[in-house]
Amino acid sequence: MAKCEICGKRRLFGNQISHSHRVSNKSWKPNIKKIRLTINGETKRMAVCTSCIRSNKKSV
């Protein structure tokens, strides 16, 4: 499942609307990357979104 283990970001659901205004379901997934983090001297592999990686939340 696409979920960030730091901020909890998940899929978003909404509608895709065509030019003729027909509506169908659409989902947007967060950009999840698996990275290795060292927390308290222990290396862990976590699924983290790129916005958390860029904002240096991974250093926590």
N, CA, C and O atoms as a Tripos MOL2 file, in Angstrom:
@<TRIPOS>MOLECULE
protein
  240   239    60     0     0
PROTEIN
NO_CHARGES

@<TRIPOS>ATOM
      1 N           0.8420   -1.1770    0.0000 N.3       1 MET1
      2 CA          0.0000    0.0000    0.0000 C.3       1 MET1
      3 C           0.8880    1.2420    0.0000 C.2       1 MET1
      4 O           1.9150    1.2740    0.6790 O.2       1 MET1
      5 N           0.5020    2.2430   -0.7450 N.am      2 ALA2
      6 CA          1.2890    3.4720   -0.8480 C.3       2 ALA2
      7 C           0.9820    4.3670    0.3520 C.2       2 ALA2
      8 O          -0.0320    5.0640    0.3840 O.2       2 ALA2
      9 N           1.8860    4.3300    1.3390 N.am      3 LYS3
     10 CA          1.7170    5.1690    2.5200 C.3       3 LYS3
     11 C           3.0880    5.5600    3.0490 C.2       3 LYS3
     12 O           3.9820    4.7230    3.1780 O.2       3 LYS3
     13 N           3.2380    6.8340    3.3500 N.am      4 CYS4
     14 CA          4.4850    7.3230    3.9240 C.3       4 CYS4
     15 C           4.5200    6.9410    5.4030 C.2       4 CYS4
     16 O           3.5530    7.1630    6.1310 O.2       4 CYS4
     17 N           5.6380    6.3670    5.8410 N.am      5 GLU5
     18 CA          5.7520    5.9330    7.2290 C.3       5 GLU5
     19 C           6.0890    7.0770    8.1760 C.2       5 GLU5
     20 O           6.0810    6.8860    9.3920 O.2       5 GLU5
     21 N           6.3840    8.2630    7.6470 N.am      6 ILE6
     22 CA          6.6900    9.4110    8.5030 C.3       6 ILE6
     23 C           5.4650   10.3100    8.6660 C.2       6 ILE6
     24 O           5.0370   10.5740    9.7900 O.2       6 ILE6
     25 N           4.9010   10.7780    7.5590 N.am      7 CYS7
     26 CA          3.7880   11.7310    7.6530 C.3       7 CYS7
     27 C           2.4220   11.0710    7.4720 C.2       7 CYS7
     28 O           1.4030   11.6980    7.7600 O.2       7 CYS7
     29 N           2.3740    9.8190    7.0000 N.am      8 GLY8
     30 CA          1.1030    9.1150    6.8440 C.3       8 GLY8
     31 C           0.3520    9.4690    5.5770 C.2       8 GLY8
     32 O          -0.8430    9.1930    5.4720 O.2       8 GLY8
     33 N           1.0270   10.0740    4.6170 N.am      9 LYS9
     34 CA          0.3760   10.4610    3.3670 C.3       9 LYS9
     35 C          -0.0700    9.2160    2.6080 C.2       9 LYS9
     36 O           0.6990    8.2640    2.4750 O.2       9 LYS9
     37 N          -1.3290    9.2140    2.1000 N.am     10 ARG10
     38 CA         -1.9050    8.0740    1.3890 C.3      10 ARG10
     39 C          -2.4570    8.5060    0.0450 C.2      10 ARG10
     40 O          -2.2320    9.6310   -0.4030 O.2      10 ARG10
     41 N          -3.1910    7.5860   -0.6000 N.am     11 ARG11
     42 CA         -3.8330    7.9170   -1.8680 C.3      11 ARG11
     43 C          -4.9550    8.9270   -1.6530 C.2      11 ARG11
     44 O          -5.6340    8.9080   -0.6260 O.2      11 ARG11
     45 N          -5.1390    9.8030   -2.6290 N.am     12 LEU12
     46 CA         -6.2530   10.7450   -2.6350 C.3      12 LEU12
     47 C          -7.2330   10.3130   -3.7070 C.2      12 LEU12
     48 O          -6.8240    9.8360   -4.7660 O.2      12 LEU12
     49 N          -8.5210   10.4750   -3.4460 N.am     13 PHE13
     50 CA         -9.5510   10.1070   -4.3950 C.3      13 PHE13
     51 C         -10.2940   11.3440   -4.8520 C.2      13 PHE13
     52 O         -10.5130   12.2750   -4.0780 O.2      13 PHE13
     53 N         -10.6790   11.3440   -6.1160 N.am     14 GLY14
     54 CA        -11.4270   12.4610   -6.6660 C.3      14 GLY14
     55 C         -12.0560   12.0590   -7.9760 C.2      14 GLY14
     56 O         -12.2210   10.8720   -8.2580 O.2      14 GLY14
     57 N         -12.4060   13.0390   -8.7730 N.am     15 ASN15
     58 CA        -13.0530   12.7960  -10.0510 C.3      15 ASN15
     59 C         -12.1800   13.2940  -11.1890 C.2      15 ASN15
     60 O         -11.5280   14.3340  -11.0880 O.2      15 ASN15
     61 N         -12.1820   12.5280  -12.2780 N.am     16 GLN16
     62 CA        -11.5350   12.9510  -13.5110 C.3      16 GLN16
     63 C         -12.6450   13.4470  -14.4260 C.2      16 GLN16
     64 O         -13.5790   12.7040  -14.7270 O.2      16 GLN16
     65 N         -12.5520   14.6880  -14.8670 N.am     17 ILE17
     66 CA        -13.6220   15.3070  -15.6440 C.3      17 ILE17
     67 C         -13.1160   15.5650  -17.0550 C.2      17 ILE17
     68 O         -12.1100   16.2470  -17.2490 O.2      17 ILE17
     69 N         -13.8210   15.0160  -18.0400 N.am     18 SER18
     70 CA        -13.4200   15.1770  -19.4320 C.3      18 SER18
     71 C         -13.8800   16.5300  -19.9700 C.2      18 SER18
     72 O         -14.5470   17.3000  -19.2780 O.2      18 SER18
     73 N         -13.5100   16.8000  -21.2170 N.am     19 HIS19
     74 CA        -13.9020   18.0630  -21.8430 C.3      19 HIS19
     75 C         -15.4180   18.1670  -21.9760 C.2      19 HIS19
     76 O         -15.9750   19.2580  -21.8610 O.2      19 HIS19
     77 N         -16.0940   17.0390  -22.2200 N.am     20 SER20
     78 CA        -17.5590   17.0390  -22.3180 C.3      20 SER20
     79 C         -18.2170   16.9210  -20.9450 C.2      20 SER20
     80 O         -19.4310   16.7460  -20.8490 O.2      20 SER20
     81 N         -17.4260   17.0160  -19.8980 N.am     21 HIS21
     82 CA        -17.8490   17.0190  -18.4950 C.3      21 HIS21
     83 C         -18.4120   15.6800  -18.0330 C.2      21 HIS21
     84 O         -19.2670   15.6350  -17.1480 O.2      21 HIS21
     85 N         -17.9340   14.5860  -18.6310 N.am     22 ARG22
     86 CA        -18.2510   13.2580  -18.1020 C.3      22 ARG22
     87 C         -17.3080   13.0070  -16.9270 C.2      22 ARG22
     88 O         -16.1400   13.3940  -16.9660 O.2      22 ARG22
     89 N         -17.8220   12.3570  -15.8870 N.am     23 VAL23
     90 CA        -17.0660   12.1900  -14.6530 C.3      23 VAL23
     91 C         -16.7360   10.7190  -14.4480 C.2      23 VAL23
     92 O         -17.6010    9.8550  -14.5910 O.2      23 VAL23
     93 N         -15.4830   10.4370  -14.1140 N.am     24 SER24
     94 CA        -15.0800    9.0880  -13.7280 C.3      24 SER24
     95 C         -14.1670    9.1920  -12.5100 C.2      24 SER24
     96 O         -13.6060   10.2510  -12.2290 O.2      24 SER24
     97 N         -14.0260    8.0870  -11.7970 N.am     25 ASN25
     98 CA        -13.2240    8.0870  -10.5760 C.3      25 ASN25
     99 C         -11.7340    8.1060  -10.9030 C.2      25 ASN25
    100 O         -11.2950    7.5330  -11.9000 O.2      25 ASN25
    101 N         -10.9740    8.7730  -10.0520 N.am     26 LYS26
    102 CA         -9.5280    8.8710  -10.2390 C.3      26 LYS26
    103 C          -8.8710    8.8570   -8.8690 C.2      26 LYS26
    104 O          -9.4490    9.3290   -7.8890 O.2      26 LYS26
    105 N          -7.6650    8.3160   -8.8050 N.am     27 SER27
    106 CA         -6.9010    8.3700   -7.5640 C.3      27 SER27
    107 C          -5.4980    8.8800   -7.8540 C.2      27 SER27
    108 O          -4.9360    8.6220   -8.9180 O.2      27 SER27
    109 N          -4.9430    9.6070   -6.8950 N.am     28 TRP28
    110 CA         -3.5900   10.1340   -6.9850 C.3      28 TRP28
    111 C          -2.7640    9.4610   -5.9000 C.2      28 TRP28
    112 O          -3.1670    9.4220   -4.7380 O.2      28 TRP28
    113 N          -1.5970    8.9280   -6.2860 N.am     29 LYS29
    114 CA         -0.7390    8.2340   -5.3330 C.3      29 LYS29
    115 C           0.4450    9.1230   -4.9650 C.2      29 LYS29
    116 O           0.9680    9.8430   -5.8160 O.2      29 LYS29
    117 N           0.8720    9.0760   -3.7000 N.am     30 PRO30
    118 CA          2.0640    9.8390   -3.3210 C.3      30 PRO30
    119 C           3.3170    9.2000   -3.9000 C.2      30 PRO30
    120 O           3.3300    8.0080   -4.2070 O.2      30 PRO30
    121 N           4.3610    9.9900   -4.0480 N.am     31 ASN31
    122 CA          5.6290    9.5180   -4.6000 C.3      31 ASN31
    123 C           6.4380    8.8920   -3.4640 C.2      31 ASN31
    124 O           7.1560    9.5830   -2.7410 O.2      31 ASN31
    125 N           6.3060    7.5620   -3.3180 N.am     32 ILE32
    126 CA          6.9230    6.8280   -2.2170 C.3      32 ILE32
    127 C           8.2340    6.2050   -2.6790 C.2      32 ILE32
    128 O           8.2890    5.5670   -3.7310 O.2      32 ILE32
    129 N           9.2850    6.3910   -1.8930 N.am     33 LYS33
    130 CA         10.5880    5.7840   -2.1520 C.3      33 LYS33
    131 C          10.9980    4.9820   -0.9240 C.2      33 LYS33
    132 O          10.7300    5.3900    0.2060 O.2      33 LYS33
    133 N          11.6470    3.8400   -1.1450 N.am     34 LYS34
    134 CA         12.1770    3.0570   -0.0310 C.3      34 LYS34
    135 C          13.6190    3.4920    0.2030 C.2      34 LYS34
    136 O          14.4720    3.3610   -0.6740 O.2      34 LYS34
    137 N          13.8740    4.0130    1.4060 N.am     35 ILE35
    138 CA         15.2110    4.5010    1.7360 C.3      35 ILE35
    139 C          15.6700    3.8550    3.0400 C.2      35 ILE35
    140 O          14.8620    3.3540    3.8200 O.2      35 ILE35
    141 N          16.9720    3.8780    3.2580 N.am     36 ARG36
    142 CA         17.5440    3.3750    4.5010 C.3      36 ARG36
    143 C          17.8120    4.5490    5.4240 C.2      36 ARG36
    144 O          18.4430    5.5320    5.0360 O.2      36 ARG36
    145 N          17.3220    4.4340    6.6550 N.am     37 LEU37
    146 CA         17.5160    5.4760    7.6540 C.3      37 LEU37
    147 C          18.2540    4.8940    8.8420 C.2      37 LEU37
    148 O          18.0550    3.7310    9.1920 O.2      37 LEU37
    149 N          19.0990    5.6890    9.4600 N.am     38 THR38
    150 CA         19.7630    5.2830   10.6860 C.3      38 THR38
    151 C          19.1060    6.0240   11.8380 C.2      38 THR38
    152 O          19.2580    7.2380   11.9810 O.2      38 THR38
    153 N          18.3740    5.2770   12.6580 N.am     39 ILE39
    154 CA         17.6660    5.8520   13.7970 C.3      39 ILE39
    155 C          18.2110    5.1920   15.0580 C.2      39 ILE39
    156 O          18.1170    3.9750   15.2180 O.2      39 ILE39
    157 N          18.7780    5.9930   15.9490 N.am     40 ASN40
    158 CA         19.3810    5.5170   17.1980 C.3      40 ASN40
    159 C          20.4320    4.4410   16.9430 C.2      40 ASN40
    160 O          20.5050    3.4630   17.6870 O.2      40 ASN40
    161 N          21.2330    4.6050   15.9200 N.am     41 GLY41
    162 CA         22.2870    3.6570   15.6000 C.3      41 GLY41
    163 C          21.8170    2.3850   14.9250 C.2      41 GLY41
    164 O          22.6190    1.4840   14.6810 O.2      41 GLY41
    165 N          20.5350    2.2950   14.6190 N.am     42 GLU42
    166 CA         19.9670    1.1110   13.9810 C.3      42 GLU42
    167 C          19.4940    1.4870   12.5820 C.2      42 GLU42
    168 O          18.7630    2.4630   12.4110 O.2      42 GLU42
    169 N          19.9110    0.7140   11.5850 N.am     43 THR43
    170 CA         19.5260    1.0000   10.2100 C.3      43 THR43
    171 C          18.1820    0.3550    9.9130 C.2      43 THR43
    172 O          17.9970   -0.8450   10.1170 O.2      43 THR43
    173 N          17.2430    1.1670    9.4260 N.am     44 LYS44
    174 CA         15.9150    0.6850    9.0700 C.3      44 LYS44
    175 C          15.6310    1.0330    7.6260 C.2      44 LYS44
    176 O          16.1330    2.0320    7.1090 O.2      44 LYS44
    177 N          14.8290    0.2120    6.9750 N.am     45 ARG45
    178 CA         14.3760    0.4940    5.6250 C.3      45 ARG45
    179 C          12.9210    0.9250    5.7110 C.2      45 ARG45
    180 O          12.0680    0.1800    6.1930 O.2      45 ARG45
    181 N          12.6440    2.1360    5.2380 N.am     46 MET46
    182 CA         11.3070    2.6990    5.3720 C.3      46 MET46
    183 C          10.8080    3.2020    4.0310 C.2      46 MET46
    184 O          11.5930    3.5620    3.1540 O.2      46 MET46
    185 N           9.4810    3.2210    3.8850 N.am     47 ALA47
    186 CA          8.8330    3.8020    2.7160 C.3      47 ALA47
    187 C           8.4650    5.2380    3.0640 C.2      47 ALA47
    188 O           7.6210    5.4770    3.9270 O.2      47 ALA47
    189 N           9.1060    6.1970    2.3860 N.am     48 VAL48
    190 CA          8.9680    7.6120    2.7260 C.3      48 VAL48
    191 C           8.6300    8.3870    1.4620 C.2      48 VAL48
    192 O           9.1700    8.0990    0.3940 O.2      48 VAL48
    193 N           7.7280    9.3790    1.5760 N.am     49 CYS49
    194 CA          7.3930   10.2010    0.4180 C.3      49 CYS49
    195 C           8.5210   11.2010    0.1610 C.2      49 CYS49
    196 O           9.2880   11.5380    1.0620 O.2      49 CYS49
    197 N           8.6030   11.6600   -1.0660 N.am     50 THR50
    198 CA          9.7050   12.5370   -1.4590 C.3      50 THR50
    199 C           9.6200   13.9020   -0.7860 C.2      50 THR50
    200 O          10.6450   14.5590   -0.6090 O.2      50 THR50
    201 N           8.4240   14.3420   -0.4080 N.am     51 SER51
    202 CA          8.3300   15.6260    0.2860 C.3      51 SER51
    203 C           8.9450   15.5330    1.6790 C.2      51 SER51
    204 O           9.5160   16.5110    2.1630 O.2      51 SER51
    205 N           8.8410   14.3760    2.3330 N.am     52 CYS52
    206 CA          9.4960   14.1900    3.6350 C.3      52 CYS52
    207 C          11.0060   14.0930    3.4720 C.2      52 CYS52
    208 O          11.7520   14.5770    4.3240 O.2      52 CYS52
    209 N          11.4620   13.4780    2.3940 N.am     53 ILE53
    210 CA         12.8990   13.3850    2.1500 C.3      53 ILE53
    211 C          13.4750   14.7780    1.9220 C.2      53 ILE53
    212 O          14.5360   15.1030    2.4550 O.2      53 ILE53
    213 N          12.7850   15.6030    1.1340 N.am     54 ARG54
    214 CA         13.2800   16.9470    0.8250 C.3      54 ARG54
    215 C          13.2420   17.8650    2.0310 C.2      54 ARG54
    216 O          14.0970   18.7410    2.1600 O.2      54 ARG54
    217 N          12.2700   17.6880    2.9210 N.am     55 SER55
    218 CA         12.1530   18.5860    4.0680 C.3      55 SER55
    219 C          12.9890   18.1180    5.2550 C.2      55 SER55
    220 O          12.8550   18.6440    6.3600 O.2      55 SER55
    221 N          13.8590   17.1210    5.0240 N.am     56 ASN56
    222 CA         14.7820   16.6020    6.0430 C.3      56 ASN56
    223 C          14.0770   16.0520    7.2680 C.2      56 ASN56
    224 O          14.6310   16.0870    8.3670 O.2      56 ASN56
    225 N          12.8670   15.5470    7.0970 N.am     57 LYS57
    226 CA         12.2060   14.8770    8.2010 C.3      57 LYS57
    227 C          12.8470   13.5320    8.4770 C.2      57 LYS57
    228 O          12.6640   12.9570    9.5500 O.2      57 LYS57
    229 N          13.6070   13.0250    7.4960 N.am     58 LYS58
    230 CA         14.2380   11.7240    7.6730 C.3      58 LYS58
    231 C          15.3250   11.7480    8.7330 C.2      58 LYS58
    232 O          15.7270   10.6920    9.2230 O.2      58 LYS58
    233 N          15.8140   12.9360    9.0990 N.am     59 SER59
    234 CA         16.8650   13.0250   10.1010 C.3      59 SER59
    235 C          16.3260   12.8510   11.5150 C.2      59 SER59
    236 O          17.1050   12.8180   12.4670 O.2      59 SER59
    237 N          15.0200   12.7400   11.6700 N.am     60 VAL60
    238 CA         14.4070   12.5920   12.9980 C.3      60 VAL60
    239 C          14.5950   11.1870   13.4930 C.2      60 VAL60
    240 O          14.1510   10.8550   14.5920 O.2      60 VAL60
@<TRIPOS>BOND
     1     1     2 1
     2     2     3 1
     3     3     4 2
     4     3     5 am
     5     5     6 1
     6     6     7 1
     7     7     8 2
     8     7     9 am
     9     9    10 1
    10    10    11 1
    11    11    12 2
    12    11    13 am
    13    13    14 1
    14    14    15 1
    15    15    16 2
    16    15    17 am
    17    17    18 1
    18    18    19 1
    19    19    20 2
    20    19    21 am
    21    21    22 1
    22    22    23 1
    23    23    24 2
    24    23    25 am
    25    25    26 1
    26    26    27 1
    27    27    28 2
    28    27    29 am
    29    29    30 1
    30    30    31 1
    31    31    32 2
    32    31    33 am
    33    33    34 1
    34    34    35 1
    35    35    36 2
    36    35    37 am
    37    37    38 1
    38    38    39 1
    39    39    40 2
    40    39    41 am
    41    41    42 1
    42    42    43 1
    43    43    44 2
    44    43    45 am
    45    45    46 1
    46    46    47 1
    47    47    48 2
    48    47    49 am
    49    49    50 1
    50    50    51 1
    51    51    52 2
    52    51    53 am
    53    53    54 1
    54    54    55 1
    55    55    56 2
    56    55    57 am
    57    57    58 1
    58    58    59 1
    59    59    60 2
    60    59    61 am
    61    61    62 1
    62    62    63 1
    63    63    64 2
    64    63    65 am
    65    65    66 1
    66    66    67 1
    67    67    68 2
    68    67    69 am
    69    69    70 1
    70    70    71 1
    71    71    72 2
    72    71    73 am
    73    73    74 1
    74    74    75 1
    75    75    76 2
    76    75    77 am
    77    77    78 1
    78    78    79 1
    79    79    80 2
    80    79    81 am
    81    81    82 1
    82    82    83 1
    83    83    84 2
    84    83    85 am
    85    85    86 1
    86    86    87 1
    87    87    88 2
    88    87    89 am
    89    89    90 1
    90    90    91 1
    91    91    92 2
    92    91    93 am
    93    93    94 1
    94    94    95 1
    95    95    96 2
    96    95    97 am
    97    97    98 1
    98    98    99 1
    99    99   100 2
   100    99   101 am
   101   101   102 1
   102   102   103 1
   103   103   104 2
   104   103   105 am
   105   105   106 1
   106   106   107 1
   107   107   108 2
   108   107   109 am
   109   109   110 1
   110   110   111 1
   111   111   112 2
   112   111   113 am
   113   113   114 1
   114   114   115 1
   115   115   116 2
   116   115   117 am
   117   117   118 1
   118   118   119 1
   119   119   120 2
   120   119   121 am
   121   121   122 1
   122   122   123 1
   123   123   124 2
   124   123   125 am
   125   125   126 1
   126   126   127 1
   127   127   128 2
   128   127   129 am
   129   129   130 1
   130   130   131 1
   131   131   132 2
   132   131   133 am
   133   133   134 1
   134   134   135 1
   135   135   136 2
   136   135   137 am
   137   137   138 1
   138   138   139 1
   139   139   140 2
   140   139   141 am
   141   141   142 1
   142   142   143 1
   143   143   144 2
   144   143   145 am
   145   145   146 1
   146   146   147 1
   147   147   148 2
   148   147   149 am
   149   149   150 1
   150   150   151 1
   151   151   152 2
   152   151   153 am
   153   153   154 1
   154   154   155 1
   155   155   156 2
   156   155   157 am
   157   157   158 1
   158   158   159 1
   159   159   160 2
   160   159   161 am
   161   161   162 1
   162   162   163 1
   163   163   164 2
   164   163   165 am
   165   165   166 1
   166   166   167 1
   167   167   168 2
   168   167   169 am
   169   169   170 1
   170   170   171 1
   171   171   172 2
   172   171   173 am
   173   173   174 1
   174   174   175 1
   175   175   176 2
   176   175   177 am
   177   177   178 1
   178   178   179 1
   179   179   180 2
   180   179   181 am
   181   181   182 1
   182   182   183 1
   183   183   184 2
   184   183   185 am
   185   185   186 1
   186   186   187 1
   187   187   188 2
   188   187   189 am
   189   189   190 1
   190   190   191 1
   191   191   192 2
   192   191   193 am
   193   193   194 1
   194   194   195 1
   195   195   196 2
   196   195   197 am
   197   197   198 1
   198   198   199 1
   199   199   200 2
   200   199   201 am
   201   201   202 1
   202   202   203 1
   203   203   204 2
   204   203   205 am
   205   205   206 1
   206   206   207 1
   207   207   208 2
   208   207   209 am
   209   209   210 1
   210   210   211 1
   211   211   212 2
   212   211   213 am
   213   213   214 1
   214   214   215 1
   215   215   216 2
   216   215   217 am
   217   217   218 1
   218   218   219 1
   219   219   220 2
   220   219   221 am
   221   221   222 1
   222   222   223 1
   223   223   224 2
   224   223   225 am
   225   225   226 1
   226   226   227 1
   227   227   228 2
   228   227   229 am
   229   229   230 1
   230   230   231 1
   231   231   232 2
   232   231   233 am
   233   233   234 1
   234   234   235 1
   235   235   236 2
   236   235   237 am
   237   237   238 1
   238   238   239 1
   239   239   240 2
@<TRIPOS>SUBSTRUCTURE
     1 MET1         2 RESIDUE 1 A MET
     2 ALA2         6 RESIDUE 1 A ALA
     3 LYS3        10 RESIDUE 1 A LYS
     4 CYS4        14 RESIDUE 1 A CYS
     5 GLU5        18 RESIDUE 1 A GLU
     6 ILE6        22 RESIDUE 1 A ILE
     7 CYS7        26 RESIDUE 1 A CYS
     8 GLY8        30 RESIDUE 1 A GLY
     9 LYS9        34 RESIDUE 1 A LYS
    10 ARG10       38 RESIDUE 1 A ARG
    11 ARG11       42 RESIDUE 1 A ARG
    12 LEU12       46 RESIDUE 1 A LEU
    13 PHE13       50 RESIDUE 1 A PHE
    14 GLY14       54 RESIDUE 1 A GLY
    15 ASN15       58 RESIDUE 1 A ASN
    16 GLN16       62 RESIDUE 1 A GLN
    17 ILE17       66 RESIDUE 1 A ILE
    18 SER18       70 RESIDUE 1 A SER
    19 HIS19       74 RESIDUE 1 A HIS
    20 SER20       78 RESIDUE 1 A SER
    21 HIS21       82 RESIDUE 1 A HIS
    22 ARG22       86 RESIDUE 1 A ARG
    23 VAL23       90 RESIDUE 1 A VAL
    24 SER24       94 RESIDUE 1 A SER
    25 ASN25       98 RESIDUE 1 A ASN
    26 LYS26      102 RESIDUE 1 A LYS
    27 SER27      106 RESIDUE 1 A SER
    28 TRP28      110 RESIDUE 1 A TRP
    29 LYS29      114 RESIDUE 1 A LYS
    30 PRO30      118 RESIDUE 1 A PRO
    31 ASN31      122 RESIDUE 1 A ASN
    32 ILE32      126 RESIDUE 1 A ILE
    33 LYS33      130 RESIDUE 1 A LYS
    34 LYS34      134 RESIDUE 1 A LYS
    35 ILE35      138 RESIDUE 1 A ILE
    36 ARG36      142 RESIDUE 1 A ARG
    37 LEU37      146 RESIDUE 1 A LEU
    38 THR38      150 RESIDUE 1 A THR
    39 ILE39      154 RESIDUE 1 A ILE
    40 ASN40      158 RESIDUE 1 A ASN
    41 GLY41      162 RESIDUE 1 A GLY
    42 GLU42      166 RESIDUE 1 A GLU
    43 THR43      170 RESIDUE 1 A THR
    44 LYS44      174 RESIDUE 1 A LYS
    45 ARG45      178 RESIDUE 1 A ARG
    46 MET46      182 RESIDUE 1 A MET
    47 ALA47      186 RESIDUE 1 A ALA
    48 VAL48      190 RESIDUE 1 A VAL
    49 CYS49      194 RESIDUE 1 A CYS
    50 THR50      198 RESIDUE 1 A THR
    51 SER51      202 RESIDUE 1 A SER
    52 CYS52      206 RESIDUE 1 A CYS
    53 ILE53      210 RESIDUE 1 A ILE
    54 ARG54      214 RESIDUE 1 A ARG
    55 SER55      218 RESIDUE 1 A SER
    56 ASN56      222 RESIDUE 1 A ASN
    57 LYS57      226 RESIDUE 1 A LYS
    58 LYS58      230 RESIDUE 1 A LYS
    59 SER59      234 RESIDUE 1 A SER
    60 VAL60      238 RESIDUE 1 A VAL
